[in-house]
């Protein structure tokens, strides 16, 4: 069975259609799901929504102000580290998407170098 030029052309077109349209959309969808899961695991939304509430729900008259200050201090540290983790994850995801998109070009370059 012989392959004609149109068969090769179809293969190349379908490869680039997959590589530069379908796969990046799926990759970005996966990364969005990953970011949502990581932010939920780190409880970022809960930390932000309860930022001004007292730490450990301490509502005794003499300790309310102290519990609120301690809560703000501890939650600030936790929010900072959560954001650092999410930023690192986001940068790695962008690097992976860029590497994925230039991978065919790099492969051809290395093959014919």
C-alpha positions as CSV (number, residue, x, y, z in Angstrom):
1,X,0.0,0.0,0.0
2,X,1.5,3.3,-1.0
3,X,0.9,6.5,0.7
4,X,0.3,9.6,-1.4
5,X,1.4,13.1,-0.8
6,X,-2.1,14.0,0.4
7,X,-1.9,11.4,3.1
8,X,1.3,12.9,4.4
9,X,-0.2,16.4,4.2
10,X,-3.3,15.2,6.1
11,X,-1.1,13.8,8.8
12,X,0.9,17.0,9.2
13,X,-2.3,19.1,9.2
14,X,-4.0,16.9,11.7
15,X,-0.9,16.9,13.9
16,X,-0.6,20.7,14.0
17,X,-4.4,20.9,14.5
18,X,-4.1,18.7,17.6
19,X,-0.8,20.2,18.9
20,X,-1.7,23.9,18.6
21,X,-5.5,23.9,19.1
22,X,-6.9,20.9,20.9
23,X,-4.0,20.0,23.3
24,X,-3.4,23.5,24.6
25,X,-7.0,24.0,25.4
26,X,-7.1,20.7,27.3
27,X,-3.8,21.6,29.1
28,X,-5.1,25.0,30.2
29,X,-8.4,23.3,31.4
30,X,-6.3,20.8,33.4
31,X,-4.2,23.6,34.9
32,X,-7.3,25.6,35.8
33,X,-8.7,22.6,37.6
34,X,-5.3,22.0,39.3
35,X,-5.2,25.6,40.5
36,X,-8.7,25.4,41.9
37,X,-7.8,22.2,43.8
38,X,-4.6,23.6,45.2
39,X,-6.3,26.8,46.4
40,X,-9.0,24.7,48.0
41,X,-6.4,22.4,49.7
42,X,-4.6,25.5,51.0
43,X,-7.9,26.9,52.3
44,X,-7.1,30.3,50.8
45,X,-10.7,31.4,50.4
46,X,-11.5,30.4,54.0
47,X,-8.5,32.3,55.3
48,X,-9.5,35.4,53.4
49,X,-13.2,35.3,54.4
50,X,-12.4,34.8,58.1
51,X,-9.5,37.2,58.2
52,X,-10.9,39.5,60.8
53,X,-12.5,36.8,63.0
54,X,-10.8,35.9,66.2
55,X,-8.3,33.1,66.2
56,X,-9.9,29.8,67.5
57,X,-13.3,31.6,67.9
58,X,-12.2,33.1,71.2
59,X,-15.0,35.4,72.3
60,X,-14.3,36.0,76.0
61,X,-14.5,39.7,76.9
62,X,-10.9,40.2,77.8
63,X,-9.4,38.2,75.0
64,X,-11.4,39.3,71.9
65,X,-8.9,42.0,70.8
66,X,-5.9,39.8,71.4
67,X,-7.5,36.8,69.5
68,X,-8.4,39.1,66.6
69,X,-4.8,40.4,66.4
70,X,-3.3,36.9,66.7
71,X,-5.7,35.7,64.0
72,X,-4.8,38.5,61.6
73,X,-1.1,37.8,62.2
74,X,-1.2,34.1,61.7
75,X,-3.7,34.3,58.8
76,X,-1.5,36.9,57.1
77,X,1.5,34.5,57.2
78,X,-0.6,31.6,55.9
79,X,-2.1,33.7,53.1
80,X,1.4,34.9,52.1
81,X,2.8,31.4,51.8
82,X,-0.4,30.2,50.0
83,X,0.0,32.9,47.5
84,X,3.7,32.1,47.1
85,X,2.9,28.5,46.4
86,X,0.1,29.5,43.9
87,X,2.4,31.9,42.1
88,X,5.2,29.3,41.8
89,X,2.6,26.8,40.5
90,X,1.3,29.3,38.0
91,X,4.8,30.2,36.7
92,X,5.6,26.5,36.3
93,X,2.3,26.0,34.4
94,X,3.1,28.9,32.0
95,X,6.6,27.4,31.4
96,X,5.1,24.0,30.7
97,X,2.6,25.5,28.2
98,X,5.4,27.4,26.4
99,X,7.6,24.3,26.3
100,X,4.8,22.3,25.0
101,X,4.1,24.7,22.2
102,X,7.7,25.0,21.1
103,X,8.5,21.3,21.5
104,X,7.9,20.4,17.8
105,X,10.1,23.3,16.6
106,X,12.9,22.3,19.0
107,X,12.6,18.7,17.9
108,X,13.0,19.7,14.2
109,X,15.8,22.0,15.1
110,X,17.7,19.3,17.0
111,X,17.1,16.7,14.3
112,X,18.5,18.9,11.5
113,X,21.2,20.7,13.4
